Amino acid sequence: MKKILIIDDEEDLCRILKHMLECEGQFQVHTAGDAETGMTLALSEEPDLILLDIVMPGMSGTKMAEELLKTPQTRPIPIIFISALVDKSELKKSISEADNREFMAKPLNIEELVARIMAMTG
């Protein structure tokens, strides 16, 4: 069972994604509504992959990704950035180390999301 951490300030999106992924039968999903909670869960749950919103109040997803990269325990965790507002070229400018990082635009296609998760987590 793959552990997925969703970090997004949209509570409804977190709930829907958690339900859809868990219905696939191969994922255990944790959610966080802000970067601080997300960092705590990333350290305690050691997820196989993080779905990370880019635009959040407080710390942005790109800033949080930089923090995850600085932390040895969370550095290797693959990230899929999700956003309705940022395109891939803008994202690349924001992330200095884009290895092991992907981008998906909202609204998310669940089949494509599952395929990307499986590809990135083996």
GUTI-439156 format. One line per 3 residues: for each residue x, y, z of C-alpha. Coordinates in nm, 3 decimals. Layout:
<rs>
X:Y:Z | ...
</rs>
This chain:
<rs>
0.000:0.000:0.000 | 0.144:0.337:-0.106 | 0.128:0.627:0.140
0.022:0.955:-0.019 | 0.026:1.295:0.151 | -0.199:1.566:0.005
-0.113:1.922:0.110 | -0.374:2.168:-0.012 | -0.570:2.444:0.159
-0.887:2.344:-0.031 | -1.052:2.114:0.221 | -1.310:1.979:-0.026
-1.041:1.888:-0.279 | -0.842:1.705:-0.010 | -1.149:1.509:0.097
-1.247:1.417:-0.261 | -0.894:1.319:-0.365 | -0.847:1.114:-0.047
-1.172:0.927:-0.116 | -1.096:0.870:-0.486 | -0.742:0.748:-0.423
-0.839:0.523:-0.133 | -1.117:0.372:-0.347 | -0.843:0.258:-0.587
-0.746:0.012:-0.313 | -0.372:0.073:-0.330 | -0.328:0.398:-0.141
-0.334:0.514:0.219 | -0.392:0.892:0.211 | -0.317:1.162:0.467
-0.417:1.525:0.418 | -0.295:1.860:0.546 | -0.451:2.202:0.491
-0.129:2.403:0.531 | 0.246:2.372:0.489 | 0.325:2.348:0.860
0.089:2.053:0.913 | 0.213:1.904:0.587 | 0.577:1.918:0.700
0.486:1.752:1.030 | 0.302:1.472:0.847 | 0.582:1.434:0.589
0.825:1.371:0.875 | 0.601:1.146:1.083 | 0.428:0.943:0.809
0.716:0.925:0.558 | 0.485:0.916:0.253 | 0.580:0.753:-0.075
0.466:1.067:-0.260 | 0.336:1.417:-0.186 | 0.064:1.599:-0.380
0.143:1.963:-0.312 | -0.067:2.268:-0.397 | 0.139:2.562:-0.515
-0.083:2.849:-0.402 | -0.153:2.829:-0.029 | -0.178:3.093:0.243
0.131:3.126:0.459 | 0.403:2.919:0.294 | 0.359:2.850:-0.079
0.399:2.501:-0.218 | 0.719:2.598:-0.398 | 0.869:2.730:-0.074
0.758:2.415:0.107 | 0.923:2.200:-0.163 | 1.248:2.387:-0.099
1.212:2.307:0.274 | 1.144:1.940:0.193 | 1.461:1.935:-0.021
1.667:2.078:0.267 | 1.553:1.804:0.505 | 1.742:1.474:0.457
1.442:1.263:0.567 | 1.202:1.424:0.316 | 1.442:1.506:0.031
1.387:1.180:-0.163 | 1.004:1.195:-0.148 | 0.863:1.253:-0.499
0.632:1.554:-0.534 | 0.353:1.622:-0.779 | 0.267:1.991:-0.773
-0.100:2.066:-0.830 | -0.240:2.406:-0.918 | -0.509:2.581:-1.114
-0.312:2.906:-1.138 | 0.046:2.825:-1.238 | 0.172:2.678:-1.562
0.473:2.450:-1.597 | 0.712:2.721:-1.719 | 0.634:2.940:-1.417
0.683:2.641:-1.189 | 1.027:2.561:-1.333 | 1.137:2.916:-1.254
1.025:2.870:-0.893 | 1.194:2.538:-0.826 | 1.570:2.531:-0.835
1.593:2.151:-0.815 | 1.308:2.007:-1.021 | 1.430:1.646:-1.006
1.169:1.401:-0.885 | 0.902:1.671:-0.921 | 0.602:1.671:-1.156
0.319:1.914:-1.225 | -0.053:1.858:-1.283 | -0.312:2.126:-1.346
-0.643:2.131:-1.160 | -0.897:1.991:-1.214 | -0.713:1.662:-1.180
-0.788:1.357:-1.392 | -0.788:1.068:-1.142 | -0.672:0.805:-1.395
-0.378:1.022:-1.502 | -0.300:1.102:-1.137 | -0.294:0.733:-1.040
-0.073:0.651:-1.341 | 0.174:0.926:-1.244 | 0.178:0.819:-0.879
0.250:0.460:-0.977 | 0.521:0.567:-1.223 | 0.693:0.785:-0.964
0.669:0.541:-0.672 | 0.744:0.217:-0.855
</rs>
